[in-house]
Amino acid sequence: MKNAGIFCLSEAADIDETTIKDSMTRQGASPEDISAKLAADKALAISPGYPRKIILGADQLLVCEGQIFNKPGNLQEAEKHLRIFRGKSHILYTSYALIQDSDILICQTVRPRLTMRNFSDEFLAEYLEKSGTKILNSVGCYLLEDLGSQLFSEIRGDYFAILGLPLLNVMEDLRKLNILTS
């Protein structure tokens, strides 16, 4: 947002993502619904502290072969995930919600589809060594803007959404709300 010339504050929302995700999964909710709920809940948790301000919440889920993946807890788990993703496609359900005074103004989800190439075990070991623990902050164990770009054979969808926020969509919605100049 800052690089796009949009002034904003950043604050982590205090919500229990795991409980929400697990509960909704047990109830049969779709990945899109789960991602949208988490994005909205994050913004709703922050909204009371900022009356009349627009609050942006975002969330991203990775689904590969029907399974929802969480961020890895360590590099061994990241390696396990990357072995599962290798040679397959996955979808990133990237949602955002714009909230004002605890009212949901807009909640949208985009779904980039990424296909990992069938890389060797040797490449995987080198990738993990070079990337280090910074990939643990990514649900897919990759940073597309970094070495993670070498993992893929095909990418379909919004680059910014892959990074975690569909920035072009957000800016368009902020223009519709007269927050940004058209």
Secondary structure as UniProt FT lines:
FT   TURN            2..5
FT   HELIX           17..26
FT   TURN            27..28
FT   HELIX           31..46
FT   HELIX           47..49
FT   TURN            51..52
FT   STRAND          54..64
FT   TURN            65..66
FT   STRAND          67..69
FT   HELIX           75..85
FT   TURN            86..87
FT   STRAND          89..100
FT   TURN            101..102
FT   STRAND          103..110
FT   STRAND          113..116
FT   HELIX           121..131
FT   HELIX           132..137
FT   TURN            139..140
FT   TURN            144..146
FT   HELIX           147..151
FT   STRAND          152..156
FT   HELIX           159..163
FT   HELIX           167..176
FT   TURN            177..178
//
